[in-house]
Amino acid sequence: DLNVYINGSCSNRKFEQGGVYQTNLYYLLSNLTSNSDTRKFHNFTTGERPNTVYGLYLCNSGADNQLCRDCIKAASEGILQTCPSSVEAIVWYPLCMLRYANHSIFSINDVNPYFPLIFGPTKYSQFNQQLSNAFIGLFNVASAGCLSLASASTVSQLPGNMLLTSSVDCTPDLRPSDCRSCLQTALGRLHTQGQQYGMILQPSCRLTYTFTETSIFLPKGLEEIESMENLQIDFETIKSATYNFSDSNKLGQGGFGIVYMGTLADGQAVAIKRLSNASGQGIREFKTEACLAAKLQHKNLVKLFGFCLERDEMLLVYEFVPNKSLDRYLFDAKRGALLKWETRYKIIVGIARGLLYLHEDSCPKIIHRDLKPSNILLDGEMNPKIADFGMAKLFGGDLTQGNCTSRIGGTFGYMAPEYTRTGHFSSKSDIFSYGVILLEIISGNRCLDINNAQGENLLSYAWRLWNEGAHLNLVDSALGKNDFSKDEVERCIQVGLLCTQEDPDKRPNMASVLIMLNTQLNISMTLPFPPPILPYYKQEKSADLLGSSGVNPMEDIMTELSPR
C-alpha cells in the first residue's frame, strides 16, 4: 500500500479547536493538496501572526502526478488524525512527506526529527562500500538542484546478478550546500547489517536504497495460466463490461494497478483488477494470483471468475463485493459507527476461518503475506472475504517452518518482525498480521497511528492497557461504553496480543485462534509478552559503518483468561 503512514512527529503544544489557527491549517492543507496535481514540491503560508501557518510537501522524484496527488491527499488527512490539534507536525508516507508549523520552515536544513527504516534479509553487507559510494555520487547531482526538484537516483550493476537502486531527495528550496549537508547527515545515520531495503527520512531530505536480484524478474510459468481455458475471458468482453475502463467505474488504485467495477453480459457484477505491466513484478503477481485464486473455494475468500492475457494486458475478474474494503469502515468516523460489535466480531471470526482454510485445508497450503484491512473485503451482509493473493506463497508441507525470500513484500506495520528483518516467512507471519488487524477492529485505530502524547503505536498502546488492567479502554468509542460483550472483547484483545508476539513460536496457529475466540469454551490461554517495538530492526544487533544495539530475551508462562 503506497499511501500507508510510515512515521511522524507531533508537537506537544496544541491549538484551540475551532480557533483561527485551525481554520488557517485547514486552508493550508487544502492548498497543498490542490497543488499536488501538478507539482512534486510546494510550500505555502497563510494567516496573520500569531496564527500564521507554514506548510510544505515533497513527493519522491519517482512518483508520477497521480501517485503524488494520492499520497498528499492521504497525508493531509492523516496528519490531522495522527497529530490532532498539534501546532507543528510532520508525517512520512512511502512516496511523500508533509509538514506544517507556526514558524517558517522554508529554505532551512532541518534534520530532526528523523526516522530510519531498514529491513529485509541481511545478506548484502559485502556491498556496503558500493552503497556508500553510490550515495556520495548522488549527493553531487541532487545538491546541484533545479527549478523543480533536487533529487537524483541511480541503478548500479553489482556482481552476482545484483542491482543496487539508490535515490536521494532534498526539498528544492535548500541551498546546494544545505542539501549536501542534510544528505551527509542522513548517510551517517544509515545503520545497516546488509539488509535489502533501507531509508532515512529527515524533514529536509531522504535517502533510500534497494538490493534486487535481477533473476527474480524473469517471467516463468505463464503456460500454466494460458492452459486454464475455462477461466479465460476475452479483452473485448472486459472492455465492454467496464465501459472502456471508464474513470466512473474505478473502484481503487495501488502500486499493482487499478480495480474497476464491471457488469458482464449476463448481468453478473464483477471487480476487474487491471495489473500494471510496466514491470516483471506485475507478471509474477499476475501469475501467482491467477493460479491461486482459481483453486480457492471458501466463503471467506474472494472468488475468481476468470482472467485475461491479451494485448499486453493482464486482468483478473473477481466477484464484486459491494461494501468494498474493511479499512473504509474502520478508519472513517461515520462508517465506523455502522460497525456494531456483533459485526466486528463476525469479521474477526470470518477472517480467522479464511486464514485457517489457506493454512490447513487448501491444496496447496498458502501463506498470504499481505494481510491488512484494505485486503479484507465485505459483502452485502458484512461477511469478510480475504483478497489479493499477489504476494502469496505455496507450501506442500509444514507452514510453521516457512522459508526465506529475497523479495520482501507487504505493508509495514502488518509484516511480522522476522519477515522484515531476515525475509523469513511462515504461517506465523500471517498470524502476526491477523493480530494487528484484530486490534485495529477493536480500537478503530490504524496500527501505526500515534495514539497519545507518549507516542505509542497501537501494539504498544494495547499492551500497556492490558498490563494496567484497563484493556477495555482500547475499545472504539464509536461502540459506546456498554454496546459490546466484555467477555468477547477481552478474549479478542488477548488473542490479538498473542498473535503479535515477537517470537513466532509463541504465536498460536489459526485453529487455536478460533478455539480461543469461542466464548462458550472454558479454556486456559497463554499470557502474552510485550509486542515487538517498531521499527523492528532496533530489536536486533545492527551496525552501520558506526554503531549497534541489543535485545532482551523473553520466556513463556501460562495463565487463565484474565489480564495482568
LOKOLMAR-302600 format. One line per 2 residues: their letters; for each residue x, y, z of C-alpha. Coordinates in steps of 0.001 Angstrom, whole numbers, plus 500000, padded with zeros to 6 digits. Example, Ala and Ser with C-alpha at 12.3 -4.5 7.8 and 13.67 -1.06 7.14 Angstrom:
% LOKOLMAR-302600
as> 512300 495500 507800 ~ 513670 498940 507140
***
This chain:
% LOKOLMAR-302600
dl> 500000 500000 500000 ~ 501657 503200 498822
nv> 499516 505509 500968 ~ 500137 503957 504363
yi> 501533 506088 507175 ~ 505176 505267 507986
ng> 506017 507622 510838 ~ 505687 511175 512035
sc> 506212 513627 514850 ~ 503732 515877 516657
sn> 504462 518862 518879 ~ 503092 518822 522432
rk> 501821 522361 522021 ~ 498148 522373 520976
fe> 495979 524889 519156 ~ 492424 525810 520144
qg> 489738 523728 518485 ~ 487582 525949 516285
gv> 490108 528774 516526 ~ 491823 530861 513857
yq> 494921 528634 513714 ~ 492814 525575 512956
tn> 490959 527431 510192 ~ 494264 528538 508674
ly> 495656 524990 508922 ~ 492690 523520 507066
yl> 493089 526137 504340 ~ 496824 525410 504076
ls> 496279 521651 503742 ~ 493665 522260 501066
nl> 496134 524434 499145 ~ 498910 521853 499394
ts> 496599 519074 498207 ~ 495328 521044 495213
ns> 498875 521884 494090 ~ 499945 518230 494234
dt> 498086 517675 490946 ~ 500965 519260 489050
rk> 503874 519775 491461 ~ 506069 517377 493409
fh> 507132 520134 495799 ~ 505169 523094 497075
nf> 505265 525397 500083 ~ 502635 527841 501260
tt> 501920 530309 504053 ~ 498577 531540 505276
ge> 497208 533713 508079 ~ 498399 536634 510155
rp> 500520 536481 513280 ~ 500210 534871 515775
nt> 498101 532394 513777 ~ 500316 532104 510697
vy> 500746 528547 509415 ~ 503665 527490 507218
gl> 503477 524233 505287 ~ 505159 522225 502551
yl> 505225 518794 500980 ~ 507736 516809 498935
cn> 506894 513819 496736 ~ 509530 511299 495719
sg> 511061 512099 492373 ~ 509978 508686 491092
ad> 506282 509273 491823 ~ 504111 510355 488898
nq> 501449 513088 489251 ~ 498687 510614 490151
lc> 500735 508898 492859 ~ 501916 512239 494245
rd> 498370 513576 494418 ~ 497088 510431 496121
ci> 499935 510473 498634 ~ 499496 514133 499585
ka> 495741 513672 499901 ~ 496303 510749 502276
as> 498983 512676 504201 ~ 496764 515780 504551
eg> 494009 513670 506063 ~ 496386 511502 508057
il> 498319 514340 509700 ~ 495111 515614 511315
qt> 494382 512146 512708 ~ 497948 511398 513755
cp> 498590 514795 515345 ~ 495197 516200 516409
ss> 495457 519869 517485 ~ 499273 519923 517268
ve> 500715 523341 516419 ~ 503546 521665 514488
ai> 503644 518245 512806 ~ 505320 516146 510131
vw> 504299 512809 508564 ~ 506073 510481 506174
yp> 504428 508139 503691 ~ 506224 505816 501253
lc> 506077 508365 498418 ~ 505827 511728 500180
ml> 506431 513910 503214 ~ 504131 516659 504518
ry> 504702 519096 507367 ~ 503417 522327 508876
an> 504423 524659 511698 ~ 503689 528045 513266
hs> 507136 529301 512223 ~ 508976 529384 508935
if> 510267 526010 507772 ~ 511331 527152 504303
si> 514924 527096 502991 ~ 516175 525603 506265
nd> 518287 522469 506599 ~ 516193 520586 509149
vn> 517478 517114 510044 ~ 515332 516429 513124
py> 513206 514568 513878 ~ 514439 511694 511728
fp> 513268 508142 511129 ~ 515353 505173 509927
li> 513607 502197 508324 ~ 515866 499286 507394
fg> 514642 495744 506852 ~ 514879 492590 504768
pt> 517364 489723 504539 ~ 520804 490608 505892
ky> 522908 489162 503081 ~ 524180 492253 501257
sq> 526859 493515 503660 ~ 529597 492824 501095
fn> 528162 495727 499091 ~ 528354 498327 501906
qq> 531154 500235 500190 ~ 529311 500308 496850
ls> 526218 501567 498674 ~ 528166 504375 500329
na> 529860 505304 497055 ~ 526537 505368 495215
fi> 525039 507812 497712 ~ 528086 510084 497708
gl> 527920 510233 493910 ~ 524221 511147 494060
fn> 524848 513970 496538 ~ 526640 515976 493841
va> 523736 515618 491415 ~ 520963 516344 493914
sa> 522704 519303 495547 ~ 523091 520948 492140
gc> 519292 521099 492191 ~ 516989 522530 489580
ls> 513864 524649 489465 ~ 511514 521718 490137
la> 513321 519077 492208 ~ 516609 518472 493988
sa> 516857 514732 493516 ~ 518921 512001 491949
st> 518771 508245 491524 ~ 520888 505526 490016
vs> 520845 501782 489349 ~ 524201 500041 489750
ql> 525050 496568 488427 ~ 526806 494533 491122
pg> 528469 491097 490980 ~ 526198 488056 491147
nm> 523284 489392 489043 ~ 522622 492009 491687
ll> 521218 495501 491186 ~ 521509 498378 493655
ts> 518871 501073 493253 ~ 519562 504204 495294
sv> 517912 507600 495370 ~ 518088 510883 497270
dc> 515707 513829 497522 ~ 516035 517269 499103
tp> 513397 519940 499389 ~ 514416 522137 496434
dl> 514205 525346 498480 ~ 517530 524421 500130
rp> 520846 525892 499069 ~ 523125 523293 497418
sd> 525414 523234 500454 ~ 522454 522644 502792
cr> 521116 519839 500605 ~ 524507 518127 500654
sc> 524806 518615 504426 ~ 521354 517150 505004
lq> 522127 514074 502906 ~ 525506 513586 504578
ta> 523769 513610 507963 ~ 521306 511018 506701
lg> 524107 508787 505415 ~ 525795 508977 508823
rl> 522575 507716 510364 ~ 522253 504792 507964
ht> 522648 501704 510146 ~ 522942 498558 508087
qg> 523962 494980 508570 ~ 523456 494311 504893
qq> 519634 494489 504860 ~ 517921 494503 501499
yg> 515897 497715 501935 ~ 516622 500950 503733
mi> 515653 504582 504042 ~ 516482 507538 506251
lq> 513707 510126 506491 ~ 514502 513688 507583
ps> 512366 516832 507229 ~ 514602 518358 504561
cr> 515789 515237 502736 ~ 515552 511479 502431
lt> 517643 508673 501010 ~ 516557 505162 500037
yt> 518146 502022 498649 ~ 517104 498554 497476
ft> 519130 495490 496532 ~ 517469 493337 493867
et> 518408 490021 492330 ~ 517749 490501 488624
si> 516710 486894 488148 ~ 513541 487320 490232
fl> 512008 489443 487499 ~ 512109 486703 484858
pk> 508513 485699 483999 ~ 508062 481952 484378
gl> 505177 479524 484230 ~ 502691 481617 482252
ee> 501907 478468 480269 ~ 500039 477176 483325
ie> 497731 480186 483227 ~ 497252 480080 479479
sm> 496166 476419 479715 ~ 493239 477291 482023
en> 490912 477824 479069 ~ 487662 477659 481039
lq> 488678 480750 483017 ~ 489848 482909 480118
id> 487730 485971 479288 ~ 488474 487917 476104
fe> 489600 491509 476305 ~ 486636 492961 474404
ti> 484223 491447 476926 ~ 486080 493078 479794
ks> 486395 496370 477927 ~ 482635 496412 477345
at> 481905 495432 480975 ~ 483856 498450 482271
yn> 482638 500931 479629 ~ 486140 501023 478174
fs> 487743 501265 481630 ~ 485832 504427 482447
ds> 487036 506508 485390 ~ 483490 506424 486731
nk> 483878 502642 487128 ~ 487147 502903 489045
lg> 486968 501307 492495 ~ 490547 501808 493620
qg> 494195 502128 492661 ~ 497513 500974 494085
gf> 501038 500011 493133 ~ 499686 496870 491411
gi> 497368 498804 489053 ~ 493669 499784 489018
vy> 490454 497978 490035 ~ 487260 498662 488042
mg> 483645 497681 488587 ~ 482094 495906 485614
tl> 478930 494146 484519 ~ 479133 491064 482305
ad> 476597 490341 479562 ~ 474597 488041 481870
gq> 474249 490841 484424 ~ 476905 489472 486790
av> 478628 492303 488694 ~ 482381 491860 488821
ai> 485516 493623 490034 ~ 488272 493739 487405
kr> 491862 494117 488532 ~ 493983 495604 485741
ls> 497595 494986 486692 ~ 500314 497361 485623
na> 502512 495696 483018 ~ 505352 498157 483449
sg> 507499 495652 485347 ~ 508229 491963 485647
qg> 506880 492133 489168 ~ 503420 492644 487699
ir> 503766 489466 485635 ~ 504893 487497 488667
ef> 501997 488762 490773 ~ 499508 488056 487986
kt> 500769 484504 487604 ~ 500612 483876 491357
ea> 497223 485422 491921 ~ 495511 483785 488923
cl> 496823 480322 489710 ~ 495989 480529 493397
aa> 492631 482253 493281 ~ 491327 479808 490667
kl> 491923 476917 493084 ~ 490487 478526 496235
qh> 486893 477902 497244 ~ 485801 479289 500627
kn> 483098 481703 501724 ~ 485694 483952 503375
lv> 487869 484245 500242 ~ 487077 486375 497197
kl> 486060 484212 494219 ~ 487870 484446 490869
fg> 485600 484289 487802 ~ 488345 484488 485185
fc> 491317 486314 483729 ~ 492597 487844 480510
le> 496045 487750 478912 ~ 495739 489723 475666
rd> 497350 492774 474026 ~ 499944 493009 476794
em> 497049 493295 479230 ~ 496882 491341 482498
ll> 493383 491353 484005 ~ 491773 489375 486829
vy> 487964 489176 487074 ~ 486647 488690 490612
ef> 483234 488617 492210 ~ 482063 492135 493073
vp> 481972 492667 496841 ~ 479600 495625 497387
nk> 480810 497021 500706 ~ 484396 497288 499482
sl> 487237 497040 501993 ~ 487332 496902 505778
dr> 489621 499927 506103 ~ 486901 502190 504632
yl> 484802 501430 507697 ~ 487356 501071 510472
fd> 489164 504347 509881 ~ 486225 506568 508985
ak> 484186 508090 511826 ~ 480805 507926 510061
rg> 481202 504478 508518 ~ 482846 503172 511701
al> 479657 503907 513629 ~ 477924 501347 511375
lk> 480230 498590 512634 ~ 478451 497367 515763
we> 480315 494906 517961 ~ 478382 491928 516617
tr> 479519 492860 513095 ~ 483122 493385 514178
yk> 483169 490045 515958 ~ 481735 488333 512866
ii> 484508 489903 510781 ~ 487183 488817 513283
vg> 485983 485214 513221 ~ 485413 485187 509442
ia> 488965 486329 508694 ~ 490267 483629 511036
rg> 488229 480965 509202 ~ 489523 482138 505836
ll> 493102 482001 507097 ~ 492583 478547 508593
yl> 491437 477340 505172 ~ 494522 478821 503492
he> 496926 477407 506079 ~ 495402 473969 506642
ds> 492671 472963 504192 ~ 493570 474343 500766
cp> 495693 472353 498353 ~ 498372 473544 498151
ki> 498597 475271 501537 ~ 499058 479023 501221
ih> 500705 481871 503138 ~ 499091 485171 502143
rd> 501953 487557 503174 ~ 499980 490786 502699
lk> 497063 490717 505124 ~ 495729 494164 506005
ps> 492283 495823 506220 ~ 492381 497045 502604
ni> 492727 493391 501521 ~ 489681 492321 503543
ll> 486515 492911 501513 ~ 482978 492981 502957
dg> 479969 491510 501169 ~ 476379 492729 501373
em> 475940 491103 504795 ~ 479307 492361 506052
np> 480937 488930 505844 ~ 484704 489273 505346
ki> 486477 487936 502263 ~ 490250 487803 502031
ad> 491538 489229 498728 ~ 494770 489941 496847
fg> 496993 486868 496547 ~ 499718 488563 494509
ma> 502293 488117 497282 ~ 501124 484646 498383
kl> 503433 481627 498721 ~ 502557 477939 498266
fg> 503683 475080 500512 ~ 503207 471344 500432
gd> 504319 470608 503993 ~ 504632 472327 507352
lt> 503797 476022 507044 ~ 505105 476803 510525
qg> 508658 476183 509254 ~ 508272 478560 506332
nc> 511038 479744 504063 ~ 513180 482737 503222
ts> 512839 485146 500348 ~ 514999 487865 498856
ri> 511839 489676 497788 ~ 510157 491315 500783
gg> 506557 492214 500057 ~ 503763 493542 502231
tf> 502837 496607 504239 ~ 504905 497970 507096
gy> 503064 497659 510393 ~ 501403 494402 509355
ma> 504573 492492 508444 ~ 505991 490216 511135
pe> 509355 491314 512598 ~ 511231 488182 511483
yt> 509987 488778 507928 ~ 511156 492390 507755
rt> 514495 491572 509355 ~ 515535 488406 507551
gh> 512962 487625 504873 ~ 511855 484525 506805
fs> 508119 483871 506479 ~ 505730 481153 507618
sk> 502079 480794 508562 ~ 503060 482647 511742
sd> 503775 485709 509567 ~ 500110 485780 508539
if> 499080 485253 512160 ~ 501051 488336 513202
sy> 499228 490365 510531 ~ 495912 488934 511722
gv> 496668 490018 515300 ~ 497338 493573 514154
il> 494071 493648 512183 ~ 492177 492222 515166
le> 493402 495054 517417 ~ 492524 497589 514709
ii> 488982 496199 514515 ~ 488564 496524 518276
sg> 490046 500019 518553 ~ 489212 501667 515221
nr> 492823 502914 515142 ~ 495461 502314 512466
cl> 498383 500220 513642 ~ 500992 502941 513154
di> 498946 505922 514305 ~ 500324 507787 517292
nn> 497589 507452 519899 ~ 498708 509798 522644
aq> 501376 512121 523955 ~ 503575 509119 524783
ge> 503936 508393 521082 ~ 502590 504857 521358
nl> 501520 502913 518304 ~ 498570 500544 518510
ls> 500515 497479 519663 ~ 502374 499265 522462
ya> 499188 501105 523485 ~ 497172 497860 523651
wr> 499940 496178 525627 ~ 500120 498992 528195
lw> 496348 498996 528710 ~ 496384 495195 529089
ne> 499184 495377 531636 ~ 497316 498060 533610
ga> 494067 496064 533582 ~ 492470 498890 531589
hl> 492155 496852 528377 ~ 488530 497837 527757
nl> 489743 501407 527180 ~ 491071 500120 523866
vd> 487526 499700 522522 ~ 486491 502102 519745
sa> 484493 504992 521232 ~ 482044 504588 518328
lg> 480775 501440 520066 ~ 479685 503228 523219
kn> 480555 502128 526742 ~ 478242 499137 527055
df> 477300 498181 523495 ~ 479571 495159 523330
sk> 480280 491837 525021 ~ 483066 492439 527526
de> 483963 488740 527522 ~ 484310 488659 523731
ve> 486293 491893 523661 ~ 488618 490692 526418
rc> 489299 487437 524600 ~ 489860 489238 521317
iq> 492371 491647 522858 ~ 494315 488774 524420
vg> 494248 486837 521138 ~ 495445 489946 519297
ll> 498387 490322 521686 ~ 499220 486601 521440
ct> 499192 486756 517648 ~ 501622 489706 517674
qe> 504282 488138 519895 ~ 507807 488868 518707
dp> 508776 485178 518807 ~ 506879 483316 516037
dk> 506870 480135 518150 ~ 504826 481922 520821
rp> 502069 482827 518353 ~ 499101 480433 518149
nm> 498065 478742 514912 ~ 494715 479622 513333
as> 492969 476527 514698 ~ 493953 477625 518215
vl> 492824 481175 517482 ~ 489324 480004 516565
im> 489135 477899 519725 ~ 490220 480853 521870
ln> 487678 483143 520217 ~ 484849 480776 521197
tq> 483485 482248 524438 ~ 481479 479067 525078
ln> 484690 477205 525863 ~ 486325 477495 529282
is> 489993 477284 528319 ~ 493339 478488 529573
mt> 495167 480971 527383 ~ 498851 481824 527218
lp> 499807 485076 528878 ~ 501144 487500 526239
fp> 504533 489141 526424 ~ 505246 492670 525110
pp> 504832 493011 521331 ~ 507863 493998 519230
il> 508984 497598 519246 ~ 508826 499470 515959
py> 510919 499772 513858 ~ 511659 496076 514296
yk> 515317 496209 513341 ~ 516092 498112 516535
qe> 515436 494862 518406 ~ 518474 493203 516835
ks> 522154 493948 516786 ~ 522901 496139 513827
ad> 525935 498007 512712 ~ 526481 500781 510286
ll> 529737 501926 509365 ~ 529329 503081 513140
gs> 527178 501536 515966 ~ 524924 498792 517409
sg> 522032 497946 519752 ~ 520633 494847 521517
vn> 517508 492997 522695 ~ 516480 491126 525854
pm> 515122 487560 525679 ~ 511583 486622 526766
ed> 510274 483480 528469 ~ 506923 481658 528337
im> 504265 481082 531047 ~ 500590 480074 531157
te> 497620 481761 532806 ~ 493826 481664 532986
ls> 491840 484052 530796 ~ 492473 487382 532517
pr> 494666 490443 532048 ~ 497645 491004 534265
***
